[in-house]
Amino acid sequence: MLKKTIGITFDNGAAHVRVWVPEAAEVAIKLAKTGEVFPLNQQPRGYWGLETEKIQRGDRYYIVIDGDRELPDPASVSQPDGVHGASQALRLDFA
């Protein structure tokens, strides 16, 4: 089975966030609807990650880089408001 390893994926009710931003000092996910911000943890080789049950399927979000740059997720499979709008967290099942 294929498995997506970057962006937001879901497993057993938890959202797994993994993004590649090698030059950032801090990275977070911001929910578009509530404005709630979730800081990501720095990982090796420029990746940042988080596991949380607070991000749900269908939530729209931005990646926040260094506290002020809100950007869509380049690994997102859903951009319902266009390429410059919020990304949408979806669960994909590959066969």
PDB file with one MODEL, atoms N, CA, C and O in Angstrom:
MODEL        1
ATOM      1  N   MET A   1       0.838  -1.180   0.000  1.00  0.00           N
ATOM      2  CA  MET A   1       0.000   0.000   0.000  1.00  0.00           C
ATOM      3  C   MET A   1       0.883   1.244   0.000  1.00  0.00           C
ATOM      4  O   MET A   1       1.858   1.317   0.748  1.00  0.00           O
ATOM      5  N   LEU A   2       0.545   2.211  -0.832  1.00  0.00           N
ATOM      6  CA  LEU A   2       1.232   3.501  -0.834  1.00  0.00           C
ATOM      7  C   LEU A   2       0.850   4.300   0.394  1.00  0.00           C
ATOM      8  O   LEU A   2      -0.284   4.218   0.866  1.00  0.00           O
ATOM      9  N   LYS A   3       1.784   5.069   0.910  1.00  0.00           N
ATOM     10  CA  LYS A   3       1.483   5.891   2.069  1.00  0.00           C
ATOM     11  C   LYS A   3       2.094   7.269   1.868  1.00  0.00           C
ATOM     12  O   LYS A   3       3.289   7.405   1.604  1.00  0.00           O
ATOM     13  N   LYS A   4       1.263   8.275   1.998  1.00  0.00           N
ATOM     14  CA  LYS A   4       1.718   9.666   1.905  1.00  0.00           C
ATOM     15  C   LYS A   4       2.507   9.977   3.174  1.00  0.00           C
ATOM     16  O   LYS A   4       2.054   9.663   4.275  1.00  0.00           O
ATOM     17  N   THR A   5       3.681  10.590   3.033  1.00  0.00           N
ATOM     18  CA  THR A   5       4.529  10.820   4.206  1.00  0.00           C
ATOM     19  C   THR A   5       4.733  12.299   4.537  1.00  0.00           C
ATOM     20  O   THR A   5       5.296  12.614   5.585  1.00  0.00           O
ATOM     21  N   ILE A   6       4.290  13.213   3.671  1.00  0.00           N
ATOM     22  CA  ILE A   6       4.393  14.632   3.977  1.00  0.00           C
ATOM     23  C   ILE A   6       3.015  15.270   3.877  1.00  0.00           C
ATOM     24  O   ILE A   6       2.101  14.706   3.274  1.00  0.00           O
ATOM     25  N   GLY A   7       2.873  16.441   4.469  1.00  0.00           N
ATOM     26  CA  GLY A   7       1.567  17.088   4.554  1.00  0.00           C
ATOM     27  C   GLY A   7       0.860  16.600   5.806  1.00  0.00           C
ATOM     28  O   GLY A   7       1.499  16.321   6.820  1.00  0.00           O
ATOM     29  N   ILE A   8      -0.467  16.497   5.734  1.00  0.00           N
ATOM     30  CA  ILE A   8      -1.241  15.970   6.859  1.00  0.00           C
ATOM     31  C   ILE A   8      -1.836  14.641   6.451  1.00  0.00           C
ATOM     32  O   ILE A   8      -2.505  14.533   5.424  1.00  0.00           O
ATOM     33  N   THR A   9      -1.584  13.621   7.271  1.00  0.00           N
ATOM     34  CA  THR A   9      -2.178  12.302   7.088  1.00  0.00           C
ATOM     35  C   THR A   9      -2.889  11.920   8.381  1.00  0.00           C
ATOM     36  O   THR A   9      -2.645  12.510   9.433  1.00  0.00           O
ATOM     37  N   PHE A  10      -3.757  10.942   8.293  1.00  0.00           N
ATOM     38  CA  PHE A  10      -4.526  10.512   9.463  1.00  0.00           C
ATOM     39  C   PHE A  10      -4.325   9.028   9.707  1.00  0.00           C
ATOM     40  O   PHE A  10      -4.253   8.231   8.771  1.00  0.00           O
ATOM     41  N   ASP A  11      -4.234   8.666  10.999  1.00  0.00           N
ATOM     42  CA  ASP A  11      -4.099   7.275  11.394  1.00  0.00           C
ATOM     43  C   ASP A  11      -4.688   7.113  12.791  1.00  0.00           C
ATOM     44  O   ASP A  11      -4.243   7.773  13.730  1.00  0.00           O
ATOM     45  N   ASN A  12      -5.672   6.253  12.935  1.00  0.00           N
ATOM     46  CA  ASN A  12      -6.308   5.978  14.228  1.00  0.00           C
ATOM     47  C   ASN A  12      -6.816   7.246  14.917  1.00  0.00           C
ATOM     48  O   ASN A  12      -6.691   7.386  16.134  1.00  0.00           O
ATOM     49  N   GLY A  13      -7.386   8.166  14.140  1.00  0.00           N
ATOM     50  CA  GLY A  13      -7.967   9.377  14.707  1.00  0.00           C
ATOM     51  C   GLY A  13      -7.006  10.522  14.924  1.00  0.00           C
ATOM     52  O   GLY A  13      -7.432  11.638  15.223  1.00  0.00           O
ATOM     53  N   ALA A  14      -5.710  10.267  14.778  1.00  0.00           N
ATOM     54  CA  ALA A  14      -4.721  11.318  14.979  1.00  0.00           C
ATOM     55  C   ALA A  14      -4.253  11.874  13.637  1.00  0.00           C
ATOM     56  O   ALA A  14      -4.119  11.142  12.656  1.00  0.00           O
ATOM     57  N   ALA A  15      -4.009  13.175  13.617  1.00  0.00           N
ATOM     58  CA  ALA A  15      -3.417  13.814  12.450  1.00  0.00           C
ATOM     59  C   ALA A  15      -1.906  13.792  12.609  1.00  0.00           C
ATOM     60  O   ALA A  15      -1.379  14.132  13.669  1.00  0.00           O
ATOM     61  N   HIS A  16      -1.218  13.395  11.560  1.00  0.00           N
ATOM     62  CA  HIS A  16       0.237  13.395  11.532  1.00  0.00           C
ATOM     63  C   HIS A  16       0.654  14.476  10.535  1.00  0.00           C
ATOM     64  O   HIS A  16       0.352  14.395   9.345  1.00  0.00           O
ATOM     65  N   VAL A  17       1.341  15.471  11.038  1.00  0.00           N
ATOM     66  CA  VAL A  17       1.766  16.599  10.211  1.00  0.00           C
ATOM     67  C   VAL A  17       3.259  16.472   9.981  1.00  0.00           C
ATOM     68  O   VAL A  17       4.026  16.261  10.920  1.00  0.00           O
ATOM     69  N   ARG A  18       3.670  16.602   8.719  1.00  0.00           N
ATOM     70  CA  ARG A  18       5.105  16.584   8.402  1.00  0.00           C
ATOM     71  C   ARG A  18       5.321  17.493   7.197  1.00  0.00           C
ATOM     72  O   ARG A  18       4.751  17.282   6.127  1.00  0.00           O
ATOM     73  N   VAL A  19       6.154  18.505   7.397  1.00  0.00           N
ATOM     74  CA  VAL A  19       6.465  19.441   6.318  1.00  0.00           C
ATOM     75  C   VAL A  19       7.976  19.634   6.242  1.00  0.00           C
ATOM     76  O   VAL A  19       8.690  19.405   7.219  1.00  0.00           O
ATOM     77  N   TRP A  20       8.452  20.054   5.082  1.00  0.00           N
ATOM     78  CA  TRP A  20       9.871  20.291   4.869  1.00  0.00           C
ATOM     79  C   TRP A  20      10.091  21.782   4.695  1.00  0.00           C
ATOM     80  O   TRP A  20       9.699  22.364   3.684  1.00  0.00           O
ATOM     81  N   VAL A  21      10.720  22.396   5.687  1.00  0.00           N
ATOM     82  CA  VAL A  21      11.026  23.825   5.656  1.00  0.00           C
ATOM     83  C   VAL A  21      12.422  23.985   6.262  1.00  0.00           C
ATOM     84  O   VAL A  21      12.548  24.395   7.416  1.00  0.00           O
ATOM     85  N   PRO A  22      13.467  23.668   5.500  1.00  0.00           N
ATOM     86  CA  PRO A  22      14.811  23.582   6.072  1.00  0.00           C
ATOM     87  C   PRO A  22      15.391  24.899   6.587  1.00  0.00           C
ATOM     88  O   PRO A  22      16.247  24.871   7.471  1.00  0.00           O
ATOM     89  N   GLU A  23      14.968  26.026   6.081  1.00  0.00           N
ATOM     90  CA  GLU A  23      15.554  27.309   6.486  1.00  0.00           C
ATOM     91  C   GLU A  23      14.782  28.001   7.610  1.00  0.00           C
ATOM     92  O   GLU A  23      15.183  29.080   8.046  1.00  0.00           O
ATOM     93  N   ALA A  24      13.686  27.410   8.088  1.00  0.00           N
ATOM     94  CA  ALA A  24      12.829  28.061   9.089  1.00  0.00           C
ATOM     95  C   ALA A  24      13.402  27.943  10.498  1.00  0.00           C
ATOM     96  O   ALA A  24      14.076  26.971  10.841  1.00  0.00           O
ATOM     97  N   ALA A  25      13.113  28.964  11.302  1.00  0.00           N
ATOM     98  CA  ALA A  25      13.461  28.930  12.720  1.00  0.00           C
ATOM     99  C   ALA A  25      12.316  28.332  13.534  1.00  0.00           C
ATOM    100  O   ALA A  25      12.544  27.744  14.591  1.00  0.00           O
ATOM    101  N   GLU A  26      11.072  28.483  13.037  1.00  0.00           N
ATOM    102  CA  GLU A  26       9.906  27.859  13.663  1.00  0.00           C
ATOM    103  C   GLU A  26       8.830  27.663  12.610  1.00  0.00           C
ATOM    104  O   GLU A  26       8.717  28.436  11.658  1.00  0.00           O
ATOM    105  N   VAL A  27       8.039  26.609  12.802  1.00  0.00           N
ATOM    106  CA  VAL A  27       6.963  26.263  11.869  1.00  0.00           C
ATOM    107  C   VAL A  27       5.750  25.850  12.686  1.00  0.00           C
ATOM    108  O   VAL A  27       5.885  25.209  13.728  1.00  0.00           O
ATOM    109  N   ALA A  28       4.563  26.220  12.211  1.00  0.00           N
ATOM    110  CA  ALA A  28       3.319  25.858  12.894  1.00  0.00           C
ATOM    111  C   ALA A  28       2.229  25.627  11.854  1.00  0.00           C
ATOM    112  O   ALA A  28       2.374  25.990  10.686  1.00  0.00           O
ATOM    113  N   ILE A  29       1.141  25.020  12.299  1.00  0.00           N
ATOM    114  CA  ILE A  29      -0.081  24.876  11.514  1.00  0.00           C
ATOM    115  C   ILE A  29      -1.122  25.790  12.146  1.00  0.00           C
ATOM    116  O   ILE A  29      -1.289  25.793  13.365  1.00  0.00           O
ATOM    117  N   LYS A  30      -1.820  26.563  11.323  1.00  0.00           N
ATOM    118  CA  LYS A  30      -2.882  27.444  11.811  1.00  0.00           C
ATOM    119  C   LYS A  30      -4.193  27.047  11.147  1.00  0.00           C
ATOM    120  O   LYS A  30      -4.298  27.025   9.920  1.00  0.00           O
ATOM    121  N   LEU A  31      -5.196  26.732  11.975  1.00  0.00           N
ATOM    122  CA  LEU A  31      -6.504  26.387  11.441  1.00  0.00           C
ATOM    123  C   LEU A  31      -7.194  27.650  10.941  1.00  0.00           C
ATOM    124  O   LEU A  31      -7.259  28.652  11.653  1.00  0.00           O
ATOM    125  N   ALA A  32      -7.707  27.599   9.719  1.00  0.00           N
ATOM    126  CA  ALA A  32      -8.312  28.770   9.100  1.00  0.00           C
ATOM    127  C   ALA A  32      -9.588  29.215   9.820  1.00  0.00           C
ATOM    128  O   ALA A  32      -9.839  30.413   9.954  1.00  0.00           O
ATOM    129  N   LYS A  33     -10.381  28.268  10.276  1.00  0.00           N
ATOM    130  CA  LYS A  33     -11.684  28.606  10.871  1.00  0.00           C
ATOM    131  C   LYS A  33     -11.551  29.211  12.271  1.00  0.00           C
ATOM    132  O   LYS A  33     -12.234  30.185  12.589  1.00  0.00           O
ATOM    133  N   THR A  34     -10.691  28.652  13.097  1.00  0.00           N
ATOM    134  CA  THR A  34     -10.610  29.080  14.502  1.00  0.00           C
ATOM    135  C   THR A  34      -9.394  29.957  14.796  1.00  0.00           C
ATOM    136  O   THR A  34      -9.368  30.665  15.803  1.00  0.00           O
ATOM    137  N   GLY A  35      -8.399  29.914  13.930  1.00  0.00           N
ATOM    138  CA  GLY A  35      -7.166  30.643  14.190  1.00  0.00           C
ATOM    139  C   GLY A  35      -6.233  29.945  15.166  1.00  0.00           C
ATOM    140  O   GLY A  35      -5.173  30.471  15.505  1.00  0.00           O
ATOM    141  N   GLU A  36      -6.632  28.751  15.621  1.00  0.00           N
ATOM    142  CA  GLU A  36      -5.800  27.997  16.564  1.00  0.00           C
ATOM    143  C   GLU A  36      -4.477  27.607  15.888  1.00  0.00           C
ATOM    144  O   GLU A  36      -4.453  27.190  14.730  1.00  0.00           O
ATOM    145  N   VAL A  37      -3.379  27.753  16.641  1.00  0.00           N
ATOM    146  CA  VAL A  37      -2.047  27.506  16.106  1.00  0.00           C
ATOM    147  C   VAL A  37      -1.409  26.323  16.837  1.00  0.00           C
ATOM    148  O   VAL A  37      -1.472  26.233  18.063  1.00  0.00           O
ATOM    149  N   PHE A  38      -0.796  25.419  16.074  1.00  0.00           N
ATOM    150  CA  PHE A  38      -0.126  24.240  16.609  1.00  0.00           C
ATOM    151  C   PHE A  38       1.340  24.271  16.186  1.00  0.00           C
ATOM    152  O   PHE A  38       1.643  24.031  15.017  1.00  0.00           O
ATOM    153  N   PRO A  39       2.266  24.565  17.121  1.00  0.00           N
ATOM    154  CA  PRO A  39       3.691  24.564  16.774  1.00  0.00           C
ATOM    155  C   PRO A  39       4.158  23.155  16.396  1.00  0.00           C
ATOM    156  O   PRO A  39       3.739  22.168  17.002  1.00  0.00           O
ATOM    157  N   LEU A  40       5.017  23.077  15.399  1.00  0.00           N
ATOM    158  CA  LEU A  40       5.593  21.810  14.980  1.00  0.00           C
ATOM    159  C   LEU A  40       6.967  21.648  15.614  1.00  0.00           C
ATOM    160  O   LEU A  40       7.621  22.632  15.960  1.00  0.00           O
ATOM    161  N   ASN A  41       7.396  20.413  15.763  1.00  0.00           N
ATOM    162  CA  ASN A  41       8.694  20.084  16.351  1.00  0.00           C
ATOM    163  C   ASN A  41       9.720  19.884  15.243  1.00  0.00           C
ATOM    164  O   ASN A  41       9.448  19.218  14.245  1.00  0.00           O
ATOM    165  N   GLN A  42      10.901  20.466  15.428  1.00  0.00           N
ATOM    166  CA  GLN A  42      11.954  20.326  14.446  1.00  0.00           C
ATOM    167  C   GLN A  42      12.462  18.891  14.427  1.00  0.00           C
ATOM    168  O   GLN A  42      12.661  18.270  15.471  1.00  0.00           O
ATOM    169  N   GLN A  43      12.668  18.375  13.214  1.00  0.00           N
ATOM    170  CA  GLN A  43      13.155  17.017  13.011  1.00  0.00           C
ATOM    171  C   GLN A  43      14.401  17.066  12.129  1.00  0.00           C
ATOM    172  O   GLN A  43      14.729  18.128  11.599  1.00  0.00           O
ATOM    173  N   PRO A  44      15.093  15.955  11.961  1.00  0.00           N
ATOM    174  CA  PRO A  44      16.297  15.948  11.116  1.00  0.00           C
ATOM    175  C   PRO A  44      16.014  16.314   9.657  1.00  0.00           C
ATOM    176  O   PRO A  44      14.905  16.126   9.158  1.00  0.00           O
ATOM    177  N   ARG A  45      17.021  16.831   8.999  1.00  0.00           N
ATOM    178  CA  ARG A  45      17.037  17.105   7.557  1.00  0.00           C
ATOM    179  C   ARG A  45      16.008  18.137   7.098  1.00  0.00           C
ATOM    180  O   ARG A  45      15.520  18.064   5.971  1.00  0.00           O
ATOM    181  N   GLY A  46      15.679  19.091   7.959  1.00  0.00           N
ATOM    182  CA  GLY A  46      14.797  20.180   7.557  1.00  0.00           C
ATOM    183  C   GLY A  46      13.315  19.917   7.700  1.00  0.00           C
ATOM    184  O   GLY A  46      12.501  20.760   7.322  1.00  0.00           O
ATOM    185  N   TYR A  47      12.945  18.765   8.238  1.00  0.00           N
ATOM    186  CA  TYR A  47      11.527  18.446   8.426  1.00  0.00           C
ATOM    187  C   TYR A  47      11.027  18.974   9.771  1.00  0.00           C
ATOM    188  O   TYR A  47      11.798  19.167  10.711  1.00  0.00           O
ATOM    189  N   TRP A  48       9.736  19.196   9.834  1.00  0.00           N
ATOM    190  CA  TRP A  48       9.029  19.605  11.045  1.00  0.00           C
ATOM    191  C   TRP A  48       7.812  18.718  11.173  1.00  0.00           C
ATOM    192  O   TRP A  48       7.204  18.367  10.161  1.00  0.00           O
ATOM    193  N   GLY A  49       7.431  18.339  12.399  1.00  0.00           N
ATOM    194  CA  GLY A  49       6.321  17.415  12.548  1.00  0.00           C
ATOM    195  C   GLY A  49       5.530  17.595  13.823  1.00  0.00           C
ATOM    196  O   GLY A  49       5.940  18.282  14.759  1.00  0.00           O
ATOM    197  N   LEU A  50       4.372  16.945  13.821  1.00  0.00           N
ATOM    198  CA  LEU A  50       3.461  16.987  14.960  1.00  0.00           C
ATOM    199  C   LEU A  50       2.456  15.856  14.818  1.00  0.00           C
ATOM    200  O   LEU A  50       2.068  15.493  13.708  1.00  0.00           O
ATOM    201  N   GLU A  51       2.040  15.305  15.945  1.00  0.00           N
ATOM    202  CA  GLU A  51       0.917  14.361  15.980  1.00  0.00           C
ATOM    203  C   GLU A  51      -0.105  14.932  16.955  1.00  0.00           C
ATOM    204  O   GLU A  51       0.221  15.234  18.103  1.00  0.00           O
ATOM    205  N   THR A  52      -1.352  15.080  16.486  1.00  0.00           N
ATOM    206  CA  THR A  52      -2.397  15.659  17.322  1.00  0.00           C
ATOM    207  C   THR A  52      -3.768  15.145  16.906  1.00  0.00           C
ATOM    208  O   THR A  52      -3.989  14.797  15.746  1.00  0.00           O
ATOM    209  N   GLU A  53      -4.670  15.102  17.853  1.00  0.00           N
ATOM    210  CA  GLU A  53      -6.062  14.755  17.552  1.00  0.00           C
ATOM    211  C   GLU A  53      -6.915  16.010  17.397  1.00  0.00           C
ATOM    212  O   GLU A  53      -8.119  15.910  17.157  1.00  0.00           O
ATOM    213  N   LYS A  54      -6.310  17.189  17.530  1.00  0.00           N
ATOM    214  CA  LYS A  54      -7.054  18.447  17.430  1.00  0.00           C
ATOM    215  C   LYS A  54      -7.272  18.906  15.993  1.00  0.00           C
ATOM    216  O   LYS A  54      -8.139  19.743  15.742  1.00  0.00           O
ATOM    217  N   ILE A  55      -6.510  18.380  15.057  1.00  0.00           N
ATOM    218  CA  ILE A  55      -6.740  18.656  13.640  1.00  0.00           C
ATOM    219  C   ILE A  55      -7.594  17.524  13.101  1.00  0.00           C
ATOM    220  O   ILE A  55      -7.241  16.351  13.223  1.00  0.00           O
ATOM    221  N   GLN A  56      -8.728  17.886  12.499  1.00  0.00           N
ATOM    222  CA  GLN A  56      -9.697  16.893  12.028  1.00  0.00           C
ATOM    223  C   GLN A  56      -9.775  16.880  10.503  1.00  0.00           C
ATOM    224  O   GLN A  56      -9.390  17.841   9.836  1.00  0.00           O
ATOM    225  N   ARG A  57     -10.277  15.779   9.973  1.00  0.00           N
ATOM    226  CA  ARG A  57     -10.515  15.693   8.529  1.00  0.00           C
ATOM    227  C   ARG A  57     -11.443  16.826   8.109  1.00  0.00           C
ATOM    228  O   ARG A  57     -12.443  17.105   8.770  1.00  0.00           O
ATOM    229  N   GLY A  58     -11.103  17.463   7.017  1.00  0.00           N
ATOM    230  CA  GLY A  58     -11.910  18.560   6.498  1.00  0.00           C
ATOM    231  C   GLY A  58     -11.465  19.933   6.977  1.00  0.00           C
ATOM    232  O   GLY A  58     -11.859  20.942   6.392  1.00  0.00           O
ATOM    233  N   ASP A  59     -10.649  19.996   8.032  1.00  0.00           N
ATOM    234  CA  ASP A  59     -10.157  21.289   8.516  1.00  0.00           C
ATOM    235  C   ASP A  59      -9.325  21.969   7.426  1.00  0.00           C
ATOM    236  O   ASP A  59      -8.562  21.326   6.705  1.00  0.00           O
ATOM    237  N   ARG A  60      -9.495  23.275   7.333  1.00  0.00           N
ATOM    238  CA  ARG A  60      -8.657  24.065   6.437  1.00  0.00           C
ATOM    239  C   ARG A  60      -7.563  24.709   7.265  1.00  0.00           C
ATOM    240  O   ARG A  60      -7.795  25.132   8.398  1.00  0.00           O
ATOM    241  N   TYR A  61      -6.367  24.783   6.695  1.00  0.00           N
ATOM    242  CA  TYR A  61      -5.204  25.215   7.470  1.00  0.00           C
ATOM    243  C   TYR A  61      -4.164  25.901   6.592  1.00  0.00           C
ATOM    244  O   TYR A  61      -4.166  25.784   5.366  1.00  0.00           O
ATOM    245  N   TYR A  62      -3.288  26.612   7.266  1.00  0.00           N
ATOM    246  CA  TYR A  62      -2.107  27.207   6.647  1.00  0.00           C
ATOM    247  C   TYR A  62      -0.875  26.719   7.380  1.00  0.00           C
ATOM    248  O   TYR A  62      -0.950  26.345   8.551  1.00  0.00           O
ATOM    249  N   ILE A  63       0.259  26.719   6.698  1.00  0.00           N
ATOM    250  CA  ILE A  63       1.548  26.518   7.336  1.00  0.00           C
ATOM    251  C   ILE A  63       2.072  27.906   7.669  1.00  0.00           C
ATOM    252  O   ILE A  63       2.109  28.783   6.805  1.00  0.00           O
ATOM    253  N   VAL A  64       2.478  28.108   8.920  1.00  0.00           N
ATOM    254  CA  VAL A  64       3.003  29.405   9.357  1.00  0.00           C
ATOM    255  C   VAL A  64       4.507  29.253   9.565  1.00  0.00           C
ATOM    256  O   VAL A  64       4.957  28.439  10.371  1.00  0.00           O
ATOM    257  N   ILE A  65       5.271  30.049   8.828  1.00  0.00           N
ATOM    258  CA  ILE A  65       6.729  29.971   8.888  1.00  0.00           C
ATOM    259  C   ILE A  65       7.271  31.202   9.605  1.00  0.00           C
ATOM    260  O   ILE A  65       6.969  32.336   9.233  1.00  0.00           O
ATOM    261  N   ASP A  66       8.061  30.966  10.618  1.00  0.00           N
ATOM    262  CA  ASP A  66       8.705  32.024  11.407  1.00  0.00           C
ATOM    263  C   ASP A  66       7.712  33.040  11.958  1.00  0.00           C
ATOM    264  O   ASP A  66       8.032  34.222  12.085  1.00  0.00           O
ATOM    265  N   GLY A  67       6.515  32.581  12.283  1.00  0.00           N
ATOM    266  CA  GLY A  67       5.535  33.394  12.982  1.00  0.00           C
ATOM    267  C   GLY A  67       4.736  34.375  12.154  1.00  0.00           C
ATOM    268  O   GLY A  67       3.785  34.966  12.664  1.00  0.00           O
ATOM    269  N   ASP A  68       5.093  34.572  10.872  1.00  0.00           N
ATOM    270  CA  ASP A  68       4.359  35.595  10.130  1.00  0.00           C
ATOM    271  C   ASP A  68       3.979  35.225   8.703  1.00  0.00           C
ATOM    272  O   ASP A  68       3.100  35.869   8.130  1.00  0.00           O
ATOM    273  N   ARG A  69       4.592  34.236   8.119  1.00  0.00           N
ATOM    274  CA  ARG A  69       4.270  33.863   6.735  1.00  0.00           C
ATOM    275  C   ARG A  69       3.274  32.718   6.724  1.00  0.00           C
ATOM    276  O   ARG A  69       3.639  31.584   7.033  1.00  0.00           O
ATOM    277  N   GLU A  70       2.013  32.993   6.372  1.00  0.00           N
ATOM    278  CA  GLU A  70       0.974  31.971   6.261  1.00  0.00           C
ATOM    279  C   GLU A  70       0.890  31.522   4.809  1.00  0.00           C
ATOM    280  O   GLU A  70       0.577  32.306   3.913  1.00  0.00           O
ATOM    281  N   LEU A  71       1.176  30.247   4.601  1.00  0.00           N
ATOM    282  CA  LEU A  71       1.224  29.709   3.245  1.00  0.00           C
ATOM    283  C   LEU A  71       0.403  28.441   3.141  1.00  0.00           C
ATOM    284  O   LEU A  71       0.244  27.729   4.133  1.00  0.00           O
ATOM    285  N   PRO A  72      -0.130  28.137   1.943  1.00  0.00           N
ATOM    286  CA  PRO A  72      -0.779  26.846   1.757  1.00  0.00           C
ATOM    287  C   PRO A  72       0.269  25.733   1.806  1.00  0.00           C
ATOM    288  O   PRO A  72       1.455  25.974   1.582  1.00  0.00           O
ATOM    289  N   ASP A  73      -0.173  24.542   2.093  1.00  0.00           N
ATOM    290  CA  ASP A  73       0.703  23.370   2.181  1.00  0.00           C
ATOM    291  C   ASP A  73       0.986  22.859   0.761  1.00  0.00           C
ATOM    292  O   ASP A  73       0.056  22.434   0.075  1.00  0.00           O
ATOM    293  N   PRO A  74       2.243  22.892   0.305  1.00  0.00           N
ATOM    294  CA  PRO A  74       2.525  22.404  -1.048  1.00  0.00           C
ATOM    295  C   PRO A  74       2.286  20.909  -1.219  1.00  0.00           C
ATOM    296  O   PRO A  74       2.206  20.432  -2.351  1.00  0.00           O
ATOM    297  N   ALA A  75       2.172  20.160  -0.131  1.00  0.00           N
ATOM    298  CA  ALA A  75       1.899  18.720  -0.208  1.00  0.00           C
ATOM    299  C   ALA A  75       0.410  18.404  -0.103  1.00  0.00           C
ATOM    300  O   ALA A  75       0.024  17.236  -0.135  1.00  0.00           O
ATOM    301  N   SER A  76      -0.429  19.429   0.021  1.00  0.00           N
ATOM    302  CA  SER A  76      -1.868  19.211   0.165  1.00  0.00           C
ATOM    303  C   SER A  76      -2.464  18.650  -1.120  1.00  0.00           C
ATOM    304  O   SER A  76      -2.034  18.998  -2.219  1.00  0.00           O
ATOM    305  N   VAL A  77      -3.443  17.793  -0.971  1.00  0.00           N
ATOM    306  CA  VAL A  77      -4.158  17.260  -2.131  1.00  0.00           C
ATOM    307  C   VAL A  77      -5.477  17.990  -2.355  1.00  0.00           C
ATOM    308  O   VAL A  77      -6.205  17.677  -3.296  1.00  0.00           O
ATOM    309  N   SER A  78      -5.790  18.955  -1.503  1.00  0.00           N
ATOM    310  CA  SER A  78      -7.029  19.718  -1.642  1.00  0.00           C
ATOM    311  C   SER A  78      -6.788  21.188  -1.335  1.00  0.00           C
ATOM    312  O   SER A  78      -6.344  21.547  -0.244  1.00  0.00           O
ATOM    313  N   GLN A  79      -7.090  22.031  -2.319  1.00  0.00           N
ATOM    314  CA  GLN A  79      -7.007  23.482  -2.197  1.00  0.00           C
ATOM    315  C   GLN A  79      -8.367  24.053  -2.620  1.00  0.00           C
ATOM    316  O   GLN A  79      -8.483  24.611  -3.712  1.00  0.00           O
ATOM    317  N   PRO A  80      -9.399  23.922  -1.772  1.00  0.00           N
ATOM    318  CA  PRO A  80     -10.755  24.296  -2.189  1.00  0.00           C
ATOM    319  C   PRO A  80     -10.935  25.769  -2.514  1.00  0.00           C
ATOM    320  O   PRO A  80     -11.872  26.129  -3.227  1.00  0.00           O
ATOM    321  N   ASP A  81     -10.052  26.634  -2.004  1.00  0.00           N
ATOM    322  CA  ASP A  81     -10.150  28.064  -2.287  1.00  0.00           C
ATOM    323  C   ASP A  81      -9.080  28.537  -3.265  1.00  0.00           C
ATOM    324  O   ASP A  81      -8.798  29.733  -3.343  1.00  0.00           O
ATOM    325  N   GLY A  82      -8.489  27.619  -4.003  1.00  0.00           N
ATOM    326  CA  GLY A  82      -7.449  27.961  -4.959  1.00  0.00           C
ATOM    327  C   GLY A  82      -6.062  27.783  -4.368  1.00  0.00           C
ATOM    328  O   GLY A  82      -5.911  27.503  -3.179  1.00  0.00           O
ATOM    329  N   VAL A  83      -5.049  27.948  -5.214  1.00  0.00           N
ATOM    330  CA  VAL A  83      -3.680  27.632  -4.813  1.00  0.00           C
ATOM    331  C   VAL A  83      -3.109  28.581  -3.767  1.00  0.00           C
ATOM    332  O   VAL A  83      -2.112  28.250  -3.125  1.00  0.00           O
ATOM    333  N   HIS A  84      -3.711  29.752  -3.578  1.00  0.00           N
ATOM    334  CA  HIS A  84      -3.220  30.690  -2.571  1.00  0.00           C
ATOM    335  C   HIS A  84      -4.054  30.663  -1.298  1.00  0.00           C
ATOM    336  O   HIS A  84      -3.716  31.341  -0.329  1.00  0.00           O
ATOM    337  N   GLY A  85      -5.142  29.889  -1.283  1.00  0.00           N
ATOM    338  CA  GLY A  85      -6.015  29.797  -0.121  1.00  0.00           C
ATOM    339  C   GLY A  85      -5.569  28.715   0.836  1.00  0.00           C
ATOM    340  O   GLY A  85      -4.519  28.099   0.656  1.00  0.00           O
ATOM    341  N   ALA A  86      -6.377  28.493   1.854  1.00  0.00           N
ATOM    342  CA  ALA A  86      -6.077  27.467   2.853  1.00  0.00           C
ATOM    343  C   ALA A  86      -6.103  26.077   2.236  1.00  0.00           C
ATOM    344  O   ALA A  86      -6.894  25.796   1.336  1.00  0.00           O
ATOM    345  N   SER A  87      -5.235  25.220   2.730  1.00  0.00           N
ATOM    346  CA  SER A  87      -5.233  23.806   2.346  1.00  0.00           C
ATOM    347  C   SER A  87      -6.303  23.095   3.162  1.00  0.00           C
ATOM    348  O   SER A  87      -6.748  23.605   4.190  1.00  0.00           O
ATOM    349  N   GLN A  88      -6.721  21.900   2.698  1.00  0.00           N
ATOM    350  CA  GLN A  88      -7.729  21.136   3.424  1.00  0.00           C
ATOM    351  C   GLN A  88      -7.168  19.772   3.782  1.00  0.00           C
ATOM    352  O   GLN A  88      -6.639  19.059   2.929  1.00  0.00           O
ATOM    353  N   ALA A  89      -7.291  19.416   5.059  1.00  0.00           N
ATOM    354  CA  ALA A  89      -6.810  18.118   5.557  1.00  0.00           C
ATOM    355  C   ALA A  89      -7.801  17.030   5.160  1.00  0.00           C
ATOM    356  O   ALA A  89      -8.972  17.071   5.539  1.00  0.00           O
ATOM    357  N   LEU A  90      -7.322  16.065   4.397  1.00  0.00           N
ATOM    358  CA  LEU A  90      -8.161  14.946   3.962  1.00  0.00           C
ATOM    359  C   LEU A  90      -7.445  13.637   4.256  1.00  0.00           C
ATOM    360  O   LEU A  90      -6.219  13.586   4.343  1.00  0.00           O
ATOM    361  N   ARG A  91      -8.224  12.594   4.404  1.00  0.00           N
ATOM    362  CA  ARG A  91      -7.650  11.257   4.530  1.00  0.00           C
ATOM    363  C   ARG A  91      -7.783  10.576   3.181  1.00  0.00           C
ATOM    364  O   ARG A  91      -8.873  10.472   2.620  1.00  0.00           O
ATOM    365  N   LEU A  92      -6.668  10.121   2.682  1.00  0.00           N
ATOM    366  CA  LEU A  92      -6.646   9.382   1.414  1.00  0.00           C
ATOM    367  C   LEU A  92      -6.302   7.935   1.697  1.00  0.00           C
ATOM    368  O   LEU A  92      -5.377   7.645   2.456  1.00  0.00           O
ATOM    369  N   ASP A  93      -7.033   7.044   1.097  1.00  0.00           N
ATOM    370  CA  ASP A  93      -6.733   5.626   1.220  1.00  0.00           C
ATOM    371  C   ASP A  93      -6.286   5.132  -0.145  1.00  0.00           C
ATOM    372  O   ASP A  93      -7.063   5.127  -1.100  1.00  0.00           O
ATOM    373  N   PHE A  94      -5.036   4.718  -0.230  1.00  0.00           N
ATOM    374  CA  PHE A  94      -4.495   4.198  -1.478  1.00  0.00           C
ATOM    375  C   PHE A  94      -4.598   2.683  -1.461  1.00  0.00           C
ATOM    376  O   PHE A  94      -4.395   2.043  -0.430  1.00  0.00           O
ATOM    377  N   ALA A  95      -4.911   2.132  -2.595  1.00  0.00           N
ATOM    378  CA  ALA A  95      -4.965   0.674  -2.701  1.00  0.00           C
ATOM    379  C   ALA A  95      -3.821   0.175  -3.522  1.00  0.00           C
ATOM    380  O   ALA A  95      -3.689  -1.031  -3.728  1.00  0.00           O
TER     381      ALA A  95
ENDMDL
END
